[in-house]
Amino acid sequence: MFPGIGGRGMNPAKVKQMMKQMGIDIKEINDVEQVIIRTPDKEIVFNDANVSIMNAQGVDTYQIVGTPEEVARELVVPDDDVRLVAEQTGVSEEEARDALKNANGDLAEAILALSS
């Protein structure tokens, strides 16, 4: 058994000492307002996040603790792409924008869909 580790929980001072011996350093980031993880189709938002940085062997690892909220990301279609599709197909900019959204921003796919 490890000293300080038992059925009653771990002794925080012993844990800190063991981590120091292993070359692990943990720092808290204070006053975090929000953490956002963005992927192509969604955002994972932590509004109540506690963030800590653990450095072990020169590598920083960020730990986020909080309540995640998933939010779908809306595709942002550049105006230049809308104009190009509208010019190539002879449709209104609104129709071109809808076609680009349906094609996930793919110009060629939007033009083909409107041309057929």
Backbone as ProteinMPNN parsed JSONL, in Angstrom:
{"seq_chain_A": "MFPGIGGRGMNPAKVKQMMKQMGIDIKEINDVEQVIIRTPDKEIVFNDANVSIMNAQGVDTYQIVGTPEEVARELVVPDDDVRLVAEQTGVSEEEARDALKNANGDLAEAILALSS", "coords_chain_A": {"N_chain_A": [[0.839, -1.186, 0.0], [0.303, 2.322, -0.496], [1.607, 4.972, 1.441], [-0.649, 7.065, 3.186], [-2.682, 6.598, 1.49], [-5.714, 5.165, 1.503], [-8.737, 3.674, 2.751], [-9.956, 5.955, 3.628], [-9.483, 7.984, 1.886], [-7.219, 10.091, 0.002], [-4.344, 11.714, 1.243], [-3.968, 15.077, 0.769], [-1.525, 16.511, 0.967], [0.389, 14.483, 0.78], [-0.149, 13.548, -1.785], [0.533, 15.785, -3.325], [3.265, 15.905, -2.732], [4.147, 13.449, -3.818], [3.573, 13.88, -6.526], [5.298, 15.995, -7.074], [7.747, 14.705, -6.775], [7.62, 13.048, -8.987], [7.911, 14.847, -10.979], [5.721, 16.319, -11.826], [3.706, 19.095, -12.355], [1.047, 21.126, -11.347], [-1.128, 23.715, -12.253], [-3.661, 26.097, -11.59], [-5.94, 27.887, -13.666], [-7.104, 30.976, -13.128], [-10.246, 32.758, -12.871], [-11.617, 31.981, -15.248], [-13.774, 32.56, -17.876], [-15.157, 31.347, -20.006], [-14.993, 28.359, -21.951], [-14.48, 27.162, -25.166], [-14.865, 24.572, -27.426], [-14.336, 23.977, -30.711], [-15.661, 22.281, -33.477], [-16.056, 21.151, -36.882], [-18.87, 20.89, -37.165], [-20.117, 21.479, -34.73], [-20.139, 23.219, -31.536], [-18.667, 22.904, -28.369], [-19.47, 24.131, -25.387], [-18.319, 25.461, -22.367], [-19.525, 27.137, -19.757], [-19.124, 27.373, -17.086], [-16.515, 26.704, -16.352], [-13.714, 25.13, -14.787], [-10.331, 25.325, -15.072], [-7.29, 23.621, -15.362], [-3.738, 23.287, -15.641], [-1.584, 20.735, -16.325], [1.733, 19.941, -16.079], [3.85, 17.59, -17.233], [6.819, 16.05, -17.667], [7.6, 18.059, -19.456], [5.412, 18.427, -21.1], [2.387, 20.057, -21.613], [-0.821, 19.551, -20.328], [-4.161, 20.244, -20.593], [-6.882, 20.47, -18.414], [-10.336, 20.423, -18.275], [-13.029, 21.153, -16.273], [-16.419, 21.044, -15.838], [-19.766, 21.922, -16.901], [-20.714, 20.783, -19.936], [-22.126, 22.183, -22.921], [-23.631, 21.436, -25.889], [-23.64, 22.996, -29.012], [-25.002, 23.442, -32.154], [-23.196, 24.318, -35.061], [-23.712, 26.875, -37.355], [-23.387, 26.94, -40.819], [-21.264, 29.24, -42.319], [-21.556, 31.1, -45.105], [-19.564, 32.571, -47.486], [-20.056, 35.8, -48.996], [-18.936, 36.225, -51.52], [-18.873, 33.64, -52.6], [-21.612, 33.145, -52.785], [-22.39, 35.059, -54.701], [-20.923, 34.135, -56.92], [-22.061, 31.576, -57.414], [-24.68, 32.374, -57.943], [-24.287, 33.922, -60.274], [-23.286, 31.982, -62.04], [-25.405, 30.247, -62.306], [-27.706, 31.707, -62.741], [-29.655, 32.225, -60.816], [-31.359, 33.723, -57.962], [-29.599, 35.491, -55.306], [-30.411, 34.611, -52.839], [-31.423, 32.031, -53.353], [-29.058, 30.894, -54.247], [-27.505, 31.029, -51.905], [-28.96, 29.282, -50.24], [-28.608, 26.893, -51.659], [-25.843, 26.585, -51.42], [-25.647, 26.22, -48.643], [-27.032, 23.794, -48.391], [-25.24, 22.209, -49.718], [-23.13, 22.141, -48.04], [-21.31, 24.25, -48.352], [-19.896, 23.627, -50.641], [-18.925, 24.683, -53.691], [-19.036, 23.639, -56.376], [-20.867, 21.513, -56.125], [-23.161, 22.921, -55.336], [-23.634, 24.513, -57.617], [-24.076, 22.52, -59.545], [-26.396, 21.358, -58.484], [-28.252, 23.403, -58.773], [-28.261, 23.724, -61.49], [-29.421, 21.528, -62.618]], "CA_chain_A": [[0.0, 0.0, 0.0], [0.986, 3.604, -0.478], [1.276, 5.712, 2.655], [-1.578, 8.168, 2.992], [-3.76, 6.175, 0.611], [-6.466, 4.098, 2.165], [-10.17, 3.759, 2.624], [-10.431, 7.28, 4.007], [-9.116, 8.956, 0.858], [-5.797, 10.401, -0.118], [-3.859, 12.901, 1.937], [-3.565, 16.031, -0.272], [-0.105, 16.858, 1.089], [1.161, 13.341, 0.253], [-0.346, 13.531, -3.239], [1.346, 16.879, -3.864], [4.667, 15.506, -2.596], [4.403, 12.386, -4.796], [3.571, 14.478, -7.858], [6.526, 16.774, -7.202], [8.82, 13.734, -6.968], [7.514, 12.513, -10.346], [8.109, 15.932, -11.924], [4.424, 16.79, -12.317], [3.324, 20.384, -11.776], [-0.324, 21.491, -11.728], [-1.492, 25.104, -11.984], [-5.038, 26.466, -11.912], [-6.136, 29.146, -14.378], [-8.149, 31.676, -12.387], [-11.195, 33.665, -13.531], [-11.991, 31.534, -16.585], [-15.154, 32.941, -18.158], [-15.787, 30.403, -20.914], [-14.119, 27.537, -22.783], [-15.214, 26.696, -26.337], [-14.189, 23.615, -28.299], [-15.026, 24.069, -32.002], [-15.465, 21.271, -34.502], [-16.726, 21.668, -38.075], [-20.327, 20.89, -37.113], [-20.682, 21.873, -33.436], [-19.288, 23.821, -30.512], [-18.898, 22.426, -27.009], [-19.26, 25.342, -24.606], [-18.295, 25.355, -20.911], [-19.678, 28.474, -19.181], [-18.762, 27.316, -15.67], [-15.331, 25.855, -16.39], [-12.498, 25.219, -13.982], [-9.278, 24.844, -15.96], [-5.97, 23.453, -14.767], [-2.687, 22.865, -16.562], [-0.663, 19.791, -15.709], [2.962, 19.797, -16.84], [4.566, 16.358, -16.911], [7.907, 15.794, -18.608], [7.651, 19.126, -20.447], [4.206, 18.451, -21.918], [1.247, 20.648, -20.926], [-2.127, 18.947, -20.547], [-5.207, 21.094, -20.036], [-8.047, 19.741, -17.921], [-11.511, 21.285, -18.144], [-14.081, 20.564, -15.465], [-17.603, 21.893, -15.882], [-20.936, 21.362, -17.562], [-20.66, 21.116, -21.363], [-23.365, 22.4, -23.673], [-23.342, 21.315, -27.321], [-24.372, 23.936, -29.852], [-24.739, 23.197, -33.572], [-22.62, 25.464, -35.763], [-24.338, 27.183, -38.631], [-22.409, 27.155, -41.875], [-21.145, 30.62, -42.784], [-21.275, 31.079, -46.538], [-19.046, 33.875, -47.914], [-20.844, 36.509, -50.016], [-18.318, 36.005, -52.838], [-19.331, 32.332, -53.084], [-23.022, 33.296, -53.146], [-22.437, 35.778, -55.983], [-20.403, 33.262, -57.97], [-23.074, 30.556, -57.721], [-25.819, 33.072, -58.566], [-23.889, 34.288, -61.638], [-23.093, 30.774, -62.851], [-26.655, 29.502, -62.495], [-28.793, 32.607, -63.077], [-30.678, 32.263, -59.763], [-31.187, 34.827, -57.014], [-28.577, 35.25, -54.291], [-31.028, 33.836, -51.75], [-31.434, 30.632, -53.8], [-27.658, 30.458, -54.279], [-27.083, 30.833, -50.512], [-29.608, 28.047, -49.777], [-27.952, 25.765, -52.326], [-24.52, 26.42, -50.794], [-25.842, 25.632, -47.309], [-27.384, 22.386, -48.586], [-24.043, 21.525, -50.224], [-22.065, 22.349, -47.04], [-20.338, 25.213, -48.837], [-19.2, 23.134, -51.833], [-19.345, 25.476, -54.837], [-19.381, 22.807, -57.532], [-22.088, 20.778, -55.821], [-24.274, 23.88, -55.349], [-23.884, 24.873, -59.012], [-24.681, 21.35, -60.203], [-27.758, 21.161, -57.964], [-29.103, 24.452, -59.325], [-28.248, 23.636, -62.947], [-30.174, 20.357, -63.12]], "C_chain_A": [[0.879, 1.243, 0.0], [0.631, 4.322, 0.808], [0.344, 6.881, 2.329], [-2.736, 7.827, 2.081], [-4.459, 5.014, 1.291], [-7.939, 4.316, 1.946], [-10.718, 5.137, 2.941], [-10.113, 8.336, 2.954], [-7.634, 9.238, 0.886], [-5.491, 11.686, 0.632], [-3.349, 13.883, 0.885], [-2.084, 16.408, -0.214], [0.77, 15.749, 0.518], [1.043, 13.282, -1.276], [0.53, 14.587, -3.88], [2.831, 16.518, -3.824], [5.025, 14.435, -3.633], [4.471, 12.954, -6.211], [4.843, 15.288, -8.087], [7.71, 15.848, -7.461], [8.818, 13.173, -8.389], [7.681, 13.599, -11.404], [6.822, 16.451, -12.548], [4.052, 18.066, -11.576], [1.925, 20.735, -12.269], [-0.583, 22.925, -11.304], [-2.937, 25.323, -12.387], [-5.024, 27.767, -12.715], [-7.332, 29.818, -13.711], [-9.023, 32.516, -13.308], [-11.507, 33.282, -14.972], [-13.467, 31.86, -16.792], [-15.86, 31.902, -19.014], [-14.714, 29.638, -21.67], [-14.978, 27.007, -23.924], [-14.319, 25.752, -27.134], [-14.982, 23.61, -29.596], [-14.648, 22.901, -32.895], [-16.203, 21.786, -35.737], [-18.252, 21.767, -37.947], [-20.937, 21.294, -35.774], [-19.641, 22.582, -32.588], [-19.671, 23.199, -29.178], [-18.492, 23.573, -26.1], [-19.334, 25.015, -23.117], [-18.383, 26.771, -20.362], [-19.241, 28.529, -17.722], [-17.471, 26.52, -15.467], [-14.3, 26.187, -15.31], [-11.406, 24.587, -14.825], [-7.967, 24.751, -15.191], [-5.012, 22.947, -15.837], [-1.753, 21.938, -15.797], [0.552, 19.665, -16.62], [3.682, 18.556, -16.341], [5.564, 16.101, -18.027], [7.897, 16.79, -19.762], [6.437, 19.231, -21.349], [3.063, 19.013, -21.083], [-0.028, 19.926, -21.33], [-3.155, 19.814, -19.845], [-6.387, 20.225, -19.625], [-9.175, 20.732, -17.7], [-12.551, 20.524, -17.34], [-15.248, 21.533, -15.472], [-18.733, 21.178, -16.589], [-20.915, 21.758, -19.034], [-22.051, 21.298, -21.949], [-22.988, 22.34, -25.147], [-24.255, 22.245, -28.108], [-23.996, 23.648, -31.304], [-24.189, 24.47, -34.204], [-23.348, 25.648, -37.082], [-23.237, 27.492, -39.634], [-22.423, 28.617, -42.302], [-20.701, 30.576, -44.239], [-20.79, 32.467, -46.948], [-19.889, 34.479, -49.04], [-20.271, 36.315, -51.417], [-18.771, 34.675, -53.437], [-20.79, 32.408, -53.54], [-23.143, 33.97, -54.508], [-21.977, 34.896, -57.133], [-21.449, 32.225, -58.382], [-24.27, 31.198, -58.418], [-25.497, 33.433, -60.011], [-23.809, 33.069, -62.554], [-24.411, 30.076, -63.185], [-27.846, 30.377, -62.866], [-29.924, 32.65, -62.054], [-30.427, 33.463, -58.848], [-30.107, 34.466, -55.99], [-29.136, 34.425, -53.133], [-31.053, 32.35, -52.112], [-30.014, 30.062, -53.818], [-27.152, 30.166, -52.873], [-27.676, 29.533, -49.959], [-28.927, 26.818, -50.381], [-26.575, 25.51, -51.725], [-24.633, 25.811, -49.403], [-26.177, 24.148, -47.425], [-26.191, 21.564, -49.036], [-22.867, 21.677, -49.263], [-20.935, 23.232, -47.565], [-19.593, 24.785, -50.093], [-19.76, 23.851, -53.067], [-19.831, 24.627, -56.003], [-20.679, 22.054, -57.294], [-23.307, 21.699, -55.857], [-24.636, 24.268, -56.779], [-24.561, 23.733, -59.756], [-26.132, 21.156, -59.766], [-28.716, 22.195, -58.57], [-29.225, 24.359, -60.843], [-29.104, 22.485, -63.46], [-31.663, 20.515, -62.964]], "O_chain_A": [[2.032, 1.218, 0.433], [-0.524, 4.291, 1.233], [0.525, 7.585, 1.336], [-3.656, 8.625, 1.899], [-3.837, 4.001, 1.611], [-8.34, 5.061, 1.052], [-11.844, 5.453, 2.556], [-10.463, 9.501, 3.145], [-6.893, 8.686, 1.7], [-6.291, 12.622, 0.646], [-2.395, 13.571, 0.173], [-1.46, 16.603, -1.256], [1.77, 16.022, -0.146], [2.021, 13.0, -1.969], [1.202, 14.316, -4.875], [3.567, 16.793, -4.772], [6.084, 14.505, -4.257], [5.326, 12.557, -7.003], [5.403, 15.264, -9.183], [8.581, 16.164, -8.272], [9.874, 12.858, -8.938], [7.603, 13.312, -12.599], [6.83, 16.961, -13.669], [4.075, 18.121, -10.347], [1.646, 20.652, -13.465], [-0.306, 23.316, -10.171], [-3.39, 24.8, -13.405], [-4.195, 28.643, -12.472], [-8.441, 29.284, -13.73], [-8.594, 32.93, -14.385], [-11.649, 34.155, -15.828], [-14.311, 31.48, -15.981], [-17.032, 31.602, -18.782], [-13.659, 30.184, -21.994], [-16.063, 26.472, -23.698], [-13.181, 26.079, -27.471], [-16.167, 23.279, -29.596], [-13.472, 22.572, -33.051], [-16.918, 22.783, -35.638], [-18.862, 22.642, -38.561], [-22.156, 21.44, -35.68], [-18.444, 22.552, -32.871], [-20.85, 22.992, -28.893], [-17.321, 23.948, -26.042], [-20.281, 24.377, -22.657], [-17.426, 27.537, -20.48], [-19.013, 29.611, -17.182], [-17.356, 25.75, -14.513], [-14.057, 27.347, -14.977], [-11.535, 23.439, -15.249], [-7.583, 25.672, -14.47], [-5.405, 22.281, -16.794], [-1.204, 22.306, -14.759], [0.419, 19.321, -17.794], [4.075, 18.477, -15.177], [5.189, 15.953, -19.19], [8.151, 16.421, -20.909], [6.427, 20.042, -22.275], [2.788, 18.525, -19.987], [-0.289, 19.715, -22.514], [-3.039, 20.089, -18.651], [-6.834, 19.361, -20.38], [-9.003, 21.75, -17.029], [-12.911, 19.396, -17.676], [-15.087, 22.709, -15.149], [-18.663, 19.976, -16.843], [-21.078, 22.934, -19.359], [-23.015, 20.657, -21.53], [-22.132, 23.097, -25.607], [-25.468, 22.279, -27.902], [-22.815, 23.614, -31.648], [-24.662, 25.569, -33.915], [-23.569, 24.693, -37.826], [-22.283, 28.209, -39.334], [-23.48, 29.167, -42.611], [-19.621, 30.084, -44.563], [-21.519, 33.444, -46.781], [-20.373, 33.766, -49.92], [-21.02, 36.246, -52.391], [-19.023, 34.587, -54.638], [-21.163, 31.814, -54.551], [-23.9, 33.518, -55.367], [-22.58, 34.91, -58.206], [-21.69, 32.025, -59.573], [-24.813, 30.637, -59.371], [-26.346, 33.269, -60.887], [-24.223, 33.128, -63.712], [-24.526, 29.402, -64.208], [-28.889, 29.859, -63.266], [-31.035, 33.067, -62.382], [-29.398, 34.131, -58.956], [-29.749, 33.299, -55.828], [-28.416, 33.636, -52.521], [-30.74, 31.503, -51.275], [-29.79, 28.907, -53.454], [-26.452, 29.177, -52.658], [-26.981, 28.769, -49.289], [-28.699, 25.825, -49.691], [-26.178, 24.359, -51.54], [-23.811, 24.978, -49.021], [-25.671, 23.334, -46.653], [-26.125, 20.363, -48.773], [-21.729, 21.376, -49.625], [-19.762, 23.002, -47.269], [-18.729, 25.524, -50.566], [-20.916, 23.654, -53.44], [-20.906, 24.868, -56.551], [-21.512, 21.971, -58.197], [-24.365, 21.309, -56.35], [-25.817, 24.345, -57.118], [-25.508, 23.953, -60.511], [-26.993, 20.828, -60.582], [-29.873, 21.876, -58.847], [-30.19, 24.862, -61.419], [-29.476, 22.475, -64.634], [-32.421, 19.62, -63.338]]}, "name": "protein", "num_of_chains": 1, "seq": "MFPGIGGRGMNPAKVKQMMKQMGIDIKEINDVEQVIIRTPDKEIVFNDANVSIMNAQGVDTYQIVGTPEEVARELVVPDDDVRLVAEQTGVSEEEARDALKNANGDLAEAILALSS"}
